[in-house]
Amino acid sequence: MTRDQALKTLGRRIAELRHEQGLSQEALAEAMGVSRNHVADIELGVRNTGVWSLLLICKALALTPGALFEDFTPGVLRKLGR
């Protein structure tokens, strides 16, 4: 899995969790204190977001950080950088 693939996987997961909670990108952005474009870039996998932003996403969605990374199984992690 390449860096770009990992960012897209994480972004898709965040979008999925946001949809499950019935939140718009605008609502998530407001809760995080960032722009809607920032959230959109994270969800599209074009922004390599920092830990702080990930924690703000978790806070806004009332999730643990582990919930964001469920798609990164040991098998997937072994393929990082390939």
Buried (B, 14 or more C-beta within 10 A) or exposed (E): BEEEBBBBBBBBBBBEBBEEEEBEBEBBBBBBEBEBEBBBBBBEBEBEBEEEBBEBBBEBBEBEEEBBBEEBEEEBEEEEEE
